[in-house]
Amino acid sequence: MTDPVEVRGIFGANLRKLSSNYPSISGLCRELGINRTQYNRYLSGESFPRPDVLQRICTFFKTDARILLEPVSELTPISNDLLNHPEISQHMGRGATELPESMFPNGFYYFSRRSFVDADMAVTGLVYVFRADNYTFVRGLEAKDAMRQQGLPTDPFTREFRGIVLKQEEGVAALMSRRGAITCSFNFFSRVPAFDNNFWVGYTTRTVAETIAGLRVTRMVFEYLGDRTGPVLKAARESGFKRPAELPAFHRRLLRLDEPFA
């Protein structure tokens, strides 16, 4: 449809329907920051708004620019979840959340990194990656020793962390946090072309203030185990603090523990 008169007519009808849920057009115009006279022109189909004003209207009514072309009653409502919020949907929406399994498959991963609380030690553990409602999530348990050193309970409920995984140009990013925590970690990984193509290497950062003691960023390795019971159980039993020499050889090589992170 390219007829401007028809476009204005559909937009006006849609705007009248959306506006009918509000008791006062004047009050609605104040909330939108749009002149009442100009808004009346939109309602009557005499004109349609500039792109920036259209975006403001769509954001307010939680819809999109399809209201120029289709009856609002036939539109599928846009998602109100955070990543698809109108303010950021074009920046961090579907493009980032549509992460194919070929790029980062579901299943268990064995990870290793330098300890944040003891730079002479490494930490290993398991995480589980899964998909639900077209999103990719990750969950795991903090090491008991790490929780003890922070004076925190070591029960599974408190130790559990979860997060969301997003597609990036050269890999994947994950934002993770423990239940009820007001700190989190940001992680980035890219695939390593080696062995069975089942290794990812990158870094993890903590959202804490800079201090003299303790790390805020360090390299991290993910090794894909899938759902193989034997390797998963072995990794679970061996999770926790380790001396660097106790890490698997390829993990040590990728972590480059003798080189500062840059």
C-alpha positions as CSV (number, residue, x, y, z in Angstrom):
1,M,0.0,0.0,0.0
2,T,1.5,3.3,-1.1
3,D,-1.5,5.7,-1.4
4,P,-0.8,8.5,1.2
5,V,-4.5,9.1,1.7
6,E,-5.1,5.5,2.5
7,V,-2.1,5.3,4.8
8,R,-3.3,8.4,6.7
9,G,-6.8,6.9,6.9
10,I,-5.6,3.6,8.5
11,F,-3.2,5.4,10.8
12,G,-6.0,7.8,11.9
13,A,-8.4,4.9,12.6
14,N,-5.8,3.0,14.5
15,L,-4.9,6.1,16.6
16,R,-8.5,6.7,17.4
17,K,-8.9,3.2,18.6
18,L,-5.7,3.4,20.7
19,S,-6.7,6.8,22.1
20,S,-10.2,5.6,23.1
21,N,-8.7,3.9,26.1
22,Y,-7.8,7.2,27.6
23,P,-10.4,9.5,29.3
24,S,-8.9,12.8,28.0
25,I,-7.3,13.5,24.6
26,S,-5.8,16.7,26.1
27,G,-4.1,14.7,28.9
28,L,-2.9,12.1,26.4
29,C,-1.4,14.8,24.3
30,R,0.4,16.2,27.3
31,E,1.8,12.7,28.1
32,L,2.9,12.3,24.5
33,G,4.3,15.8,24.2
34,I,2.3,16.4,21.0
35,N,0.3,19.5,20.2
36,R,-3.4,18.9,20.6
37,T,-4.2,20.5,17.2
38,Q,-1.6,18.4,15.4
39,Y,-2.8,15.3,17.2
40,N,-6.4,16.0,16.0
41,R,-5.0,16.0,12.4
42,Y,-3.5,12.6,13.0
43,L,-6.8,11.3,14.4
44,S,-8.8,12.6,11.4
45,G,-6.4,11.2,8.9
46,E,-5.4,14.6,7.6
47,S,-1.7,14.0,8.2
48,F,0.7,11.5,9.7
49,P,3.7,12.2,12.0
50,R,7.4,12.6,11.4
51,P,9.4,9.5,12.1
52,D,10.6,10.7,15.5
53,V,7.0,11.5,16.5
54,L,5.7,8.2,15.2
55,Q,8.4,6.4,17.3
56,R,7.2,8.3,20.3
57,I,3.6,7.3,19.7
58,C,4.5,3.6,19.0
59,T,6.6,3.5,22.2
60,F,3.8,5.0,24.3
61,F,1.1,2.6,23.0
62,K,3.5,-0.4,22.9
63,T,3.1,-1.0,19.2
64,D,5.2,-0.4,16.1
65,A,5.1,1.3,12.7
66,R,2.7,-1.3,11.3
67,I,-0.1,1.0,12.6
68,L,0.5,3.0,9.4
69,L,-0.5,0.0,7.2
70,E,-2.6,-2.5,9.1
71,P,-5.7,-2.3,11.4
72,V,-4.5,-2.3,15.0
73,S,-6.9,-5.1,15.8
74,E,-5.0,-7.4,13.5
75,L,-1.5,-6.6,14.8
76,T,0.3,-9.1,16.9
77,P,1.3,-7.3,20.1
78,I,5.0,-6.7,20.4
79,S,6.8,-8.3,23.3
80,N,7.1,-6.4,26.5
81,D,10.2,-8.3,27.7
82,L,13.3,-6.3,28.4
83,L,15.4,-7.1,25.4
84,N,12.5,-6.3,23.1
85,H,11.4,-3.1,24.8
86,P,10.9,-0.4,22.1
87,E,13.7,1.7,23.6
88,I,16.4,-1.0,22.8
89,S,14.7,-3.6,20.6
90,Q,16.6,-2.4,17.5
91,H,19.9,-2.5,19.4
92,M,19.7,-5.6,21.6
93,G,16.5,-7.4,20.5
94,R,15.9,-10.4,18.2
95,G,19.3,-10.1,16.4
96,A,21.1,-10.8,19.7
97,T,18.7,-13.4,21.1
98,E,18.4,-15.6,18.0
99,L,21.4,-17.7,18.9
100,P,21.5,-21.0,16.8
101,E,22.6,-24.2,18.4
102,S,25.3,-24.6,15.8
103,M,26.9,-21.5,17.3
104,F,26.5,-22.4,20.9
105,P,24.7,-25.8,21.6
106,N,22.6,-26.8,24.5
107,G,24.1,-29.1,27.1
108,F,26.8,-29.1,29.9
109,Y,30.0,-27.1,29.7
110,Y,33.1,-27.5,31.9
111,F,34.7,-24.2,32.6
112,S,38.0,-23.0,34.0
113,R,39.4,-19.6,35.0
114,R,41.7,-18.0,37.4
115,S,40.1,-17.4,40.8
116,F,38.9,-13.9,41.6
117,V,39.7,-14.2,45.3
118,D,43.0,-16.1,45.1
119,A,45.1,-15.3,42.0
120,D,47.4,-18.3,42.7
121,M,44.5,-20.7,42.2
122,A,42.1,-21.6,39.4
123,V,38.4,-22.4,39.6
124,T,36.6,-25.1,37.6
125,G,32.9,-25.9,37.4
126,L,29.9,-26.9,35.3
127,V,27.2,-24.8,33.6
128,Y,24.2,-26.0,31.7
129,V,23.0,-24.1,28.6
130,F,19.4,-24.5,27.5
131,R,16.8,-22.8,25.4
132,A,13.3,-21.6,26.3
133,D,10.8,-19.2,24.6
134,N,13.4,-18.5,21.9
135,Y,16.0,-17.4,24.4
136,T,19.3,-19.1,25.4
137,F,19.9,-19.4,29.1
138,V,22.7,-20.6,31.3
139,R,22.7,-21.9,34.9
140,G,25.3,-23.3,37.3
141,L,26.6,-23.4,40.9
142,E,29.3,-21.3,42.4
143,A,32.2,-23.3,43.9
144,K,31.6,-24.0,47.6
145,D,35.1,-22.8,48.6
146,A,34.5,-19.5,46.8
147,M,31.3,-19.0,48.7
148,R,33.0,-19.8,52.0
149,Q,35.7,-17.3,51.4
150,Q,33.0,-14.6,50.9
151,G,31.2,-15.7,54.0
152,L,28.2,-16.9,52.1
153,P,26.1,-20.0,52.6
154,T,27.1,-23.0,50.5
155,D,23.7,-24.6,50.0
156,P,22.7,-25.2,46.3
157,F,19.9,-22.6,46.4
158,T,22.3,-19.8,47.4
159,R,25.1,-21.0,45.1
160,E,23.0,-21.1,42.0
161,F,23.5,-18.5,39.3
162,R,21.6,-18.0,36.0
163,G,22.0,-15.8,33.0
164,I,21.1,-15.1,29.4
165,V,23.4,-15.8,26.4
166,L,23.4,-13.4,23.4
167,K,24.8,-13.7,19.9
168,Q,27.8,-11.4,19.1
169,E,29.6,-10.8,15.9
170,E,32.6,-12.9,16.9
171,G,31.1,-15.2,19.5
172,V,28.6,-15.1,22.4
173,A,28.2,-13.0,25.5
174,A,26.5,-14.0,28.7
175,L,25.3,-12.0,31.7
176,M,25.0,-14.1,34.9
177,S,24.1,-13.4,38.5
178,R,23.2,-15.3,41.6
179,R,19.6,-15.3,42.9
180,G,18.9,-12.0,44.6
181,A,22.4,-10.6,44.0
182,I,23.0,-7.0,43.0
183,T,26.3,-7.9,41.3
184,C,26.8,-9.9,38.1
185,S,29.4,-11.1,35.7
186,F,29.8,-10.3,32.0
187,N,31.3,-13.0,29.9
188,F,32.4,-13.2,26.3
189,F,33.6,-16.3,24.4
190,S,34.6,-17.2,20.9
191,R,35.0,-20.7,19.5
192,V,38.5,-22.2,19.2
193,P,39.1,-24.1,16.0
194,A,40.6,-27.2,17.6
195,F,39.8,-30.8,18.4
196,D,36.1,-31.5,18.0
197,N,35.4,-27.8,17.8
198,N,34.1,-28.0,21.4
199,F,36.2,-25.2,23.1
200,W,35.4,-21.6,23.6
201,V,37.8,-19.1,25.1
202,G,37.2,-15.5,26.3
203,Y,37.0,-13.6,29.5
204,T,34.8,-12.9,32.5
205,T,34.4,-9.7,34.4
206,R,32.9,-8.9,37.8
207,T,30.8,-5.8,38.5
208,V,32.7,-4.7,41.6
209,A,34.7,-1.6,42.4
210,E,38.5,-1.6,41.8
211,T,40.5,-2.8,44.8
212,I,44.2,-3.4,45.5
213,A,43.5,-7.1,46.1
214,G,41.4,-9.3,43.9
215,L,40.8,-9.6,40.2
216,R,37.9,-8.1,38.3
217,V,38.6,-9.7,34.9
218,T,40.3,-12.9,33.8
219,R,40.4,-15.3,30.9
220,M,37.9,-18.2,30.9
221,V,37.6,-21.4,29.0
222,F,34.4,-23.3,28.2
223,E,34.6,-27.0,27.1
224,Y,31.4,-28.5,25.7
225,L,30.5,-31.8,27.2
226,G,26.9,-32.1,25.9
227,D,24.8,-34.6,27.8
228,R,27.5,-37.3,28.1
229,T,26.9,-38.7,31.6
230,G,30.5,-39.9,32.3
231,P,32.3,-36.6,31.5
232,V,29.6,-34.5,33.2
233,L,29.8,-36.5,36.4
234,K,33.6,-36.4,36.4
235,A,33.6,-32.7,35.9
236,A,31.1,-32.2,38.7
237,R,33.2,-34.2,41.1
238,E,36.3,-32.2,40.3
239,S,34.7,-28.8,40.4
240,G,36.2,-26.2,42.7
241,F,39.6,-24.6,43.4
242,K,42.6,-26.2,41.7
243,R,46.3,-25.4,41.4
244,P,47.0,-24.4,37.8
245,A,49.0,-27.5,37.3
246,E,45.9,-29.6,38.0
247,L,44.0,-28.1,35.1
248,P,43.6,-30.1,31.9
249,A,46.5,-29.3,29.6
250,F,44.4,-27.6,26.8
251,H,42.6,-25.5,29.4
252,R,46.0,-24.3,30.7
253,R,47.2,-23.5,27.2
254,L,44.1,-21.4,26.4
255,L,44.0,-19.6,29.8
256,R,47.7,-18.5,29.4
257,L,47.9,-18.0,33.2
258,D,51.5,-16.7,32.9
259,E,50.4,-13.8,30.7
260,P,48.5,-10.8,32.1
261,F,45.0,-10.2,30.6
262,A,44.9,-7.3,28.2
